[in-house]
Amino acid sequence: MRKKNTELLSDVINQVLKQQHLDRPLNEKRIIDAWPLVLGANIMKYTTELSIRNKVLFVSLSSSVLRHDLFISREEIRKSLNKHVGCEVIADIIFR
């Protein structure tokens, strides 16, 4: 039997993360971890560096052709990554 004043553990953890201002770095890490899951292992082979600053995901790629293809579909990629994490973490993607 569940008491009326109980909370889910996940809700309590999320509250603590927000209070300690740790939710943003955690979500940024989740975005970086989601890159190979959302885009696939094949694209990960050409990805040399991922970083996030000021809600912008910076992606360094070793293939200029792939860079151009991903640039064209960057809005869909941004939406997919944010959806995978469950909140709006990145506002833009810059391919280098």
C-alpha positions as a Markdown table, in Angstrom:
| # | Residue | x | y | z |
|---|---|---|---|---|
| 1 | Met | 0.0 | 0.0 | 0.0 |
| 2 | Arg | 1.4 | 3.4 | -1.0 |
| 3 | Lys | 1.2 | 6.4 | 1.3 |
| 4 | Lys | -0.2 | 9.6 | -0.1 |
| 5 | Asn | 2.9 | 11.7 | 0.7 |
| 6 | Thr | 5.4 | 9.5 | -1.1 |
| 7 | Glu | 7.4 | 10.4 | -4.2 |
| 8 | Leu | 9.0 | 8.5 | -6.9 |
| 9 | Leu | 12.8 | 8.1 | -6.5 |
| 10 | Ser | 13.4 | 9.4 | -10.0 |
| 11 | Asp | 11.4 | 12.6 | -9.2 |
| 12 | Val | 13.5 | 13.1 | -6.0 |
| 13 | Ile | 16.7 | 12.6 | -7.9 |
| 14 | Asn | 15.7 | 15.1 | -10.6 |
| 15 | Gln | 14.8 | 17.7 | -7.9 |
| 16 | Val | 18.2 | 17.3 | -6.3 |
| 17 | Leu | 20.0 | 17.6 | -9.6 |
| 18 | Lys | 18.1 | 20.8 | -10.4 |
| 19 | Gln | 18.7 | 22.3 | -7.0 |
| 20 | Gln | 22.5 | 21.5 | -7.3 |
| 21 | His | 22.5 | 22.8 | -10.9 |
| 22 | Leu | 23.7 | 19.5 | -12.2 |
| 23 | Asp | 20.9 | 18.7 | -14.5 |
| 24 | Arg | 22.4 | 20.8 | -17.4 |
| 25 | Pro | 25.8 | 19.1 | -17.4 |
| 26 | Leu | 24.2 | 15.7 | -17.1 |
| 27 | Asn | 21.9 | 16.4 | -20.1 |
| 28 | Glu | 24.8 | 17.6 | -22.1 |
| 29 | Lys | 26.7 | 14.4 | -21.4 |
| 30 | Arg | 23.6 | 12.5 | -22.4 |
| 31 | Ile | 23.5 | 14.3 | -25.8 |
| 32 | Ile | 27.1 | 13.4 | -26.5 |
| 33 | Asp | 26.4 | 9.8 | -25.5 |
| 34 | Ala | 23.4 | 9.8 | -27.8 |
| 35 | Trp | 25.3 | 10.9 | -30.9 |
| 36 | Pro | 26.3 | 7.3 | -32.0 |
| 37 | Leu | 22.9 | 5.9 | -31.0 |
| 38 | Val | 21.0 | 8.5 | -33.0 |
| 39 | Leu | 23.3 | 8.8 | -36.0 |
| 40 | Gly | 24.8 | 5.3 | -36.1 |
| 41 | Ala | 28.2 | 3.8 | -35.7 |
| 42 | Asn | 29.2 | 4.5 | -39.3 |
| 43 | Ile | 29.0 | 8.3 | -38.8 |
| 44 | Met | 30.8 | 7.9 | -35.5 |
| 45 | Lys | 33.8 | 6.6 | -37.4 |
| 46 | Tyr | 34.2 | 10.1 | -39.0 |
| 47 | Thr | 33.5 | 12.0 | -35.8 |
| 48 | Thr | 36.6 | 13.2 | -34.1 |
| 49 | Glu | 35.3 | 15.5 | -31.4 |
| 50 | Leu | 32.0 | 16.5 | -29.7 |
| 51 | Ser | 31.5 | 19.4 | -27.3 |
| 52 | Ile | 28.7 | 21.6 | -26.1 |
| 53 | Arg | 29.0 | 25.3 | -25.2 |
| 54 | Asn | 26.1 | 27.7 | -24.7 |
| 55 | Lys | 23.5 | 25.2 | -26.0 |
| 56 | Val | 25.5 | 24.7 | -29.2 |
| 57 | Leu | 26.8 | 21.2 | -30.2 |
| 58 | Phe | 30.2 | 21.4 | -31.9 |
| 59 | Val | 31.0 | 18.4 | -34.0 |
| 60 | Ser | 34.4 | 17.9 | -35.6 |
| 61 | Leu | 34.3 | 15.5 | -38.6 |
| 62 | Ser | 37.1 | 14.1 | -40.7 |
| 63 | Ser | 35.0 | 13.9 | -43.9 |
| 64 | Ser | 34.0 | 17.1 | -45.7 |
| 65 | Val | 31.3 | 15.3 | -47.8 |
| 66 | Leu | 29.7 | 13.9 | -44.6 |
| 67 | Arg | 30.0 | 17.4 | -43.0 |
| 68 | His | 28.0 | 18.8 | -45.9 |
| 69 | Asp | 25.3 | 16.1 | -45.7 |
| 70 | Leu | 24.9 | 16.5 | -41.9 |
| 71 | Phe | 24.8 | 20.2 | -42.3 |
| 72 | Ile | 21.8 | 19.9 | -44.6 |
| 73 | Ser | 19.9 | 17.8 | -42.0 |
| 74 | Arg | 21.2 | 19.4 | -38.8 |
| 75 | Glu | 17.7 | 20.5 | -37.7 |
| 76 | Glu | 16.4 | 17.0 | -37.8 |
| 77 | Ile | 19.5 | 15.8 | -36.0 |
| 78 | Arg | 19.1 | 18.4 | -33.3 |
| 79 | Lys | 15.4 | 17.4 | -32.8 |
| 80 | Ser | 16.3 | 13.7 | -32.6 |
| 81 | Leu | 19.1 | 14.3 | -30.1 |
| 82 | Asn | 16.9 | 16.5 | -27.9 |
| 83 | Lys | 14.1 | 14.0 | -28.1 |
| 84 | His | 16.4 | 11.1 | -27.1 |
| 85 | Val | 17.4 | 13.0 | -24.0 |
| 86 | Gly | 13.9 | 14.2 | -23.3 |
| 87 | Cys | 14.4 | 17.9 | -23.1 |
| 88 | Glu | 15.8 | 20.9 | -25.0 |
| 89 | Val | 19.5 | 20.7 | -24.4 |
| 90 | Ile | 21.0 | 22.0 | -27.7 |
| 91 | Ala | 19.6 | 24.9 | -29.8 |
| 92 | Asp | 22.0 | 24.5 | -32.7 |
| 93 | Ile | 24.7 | 22.3 | -34.2 |
| 94 | Ile | 27.9 | 23.5 | -35.8 |
| 95 | Phe | 29.9 | 21.1 | -38.0 |
| 96 | Arg | 33.7 | 21.6 | -38.3 |
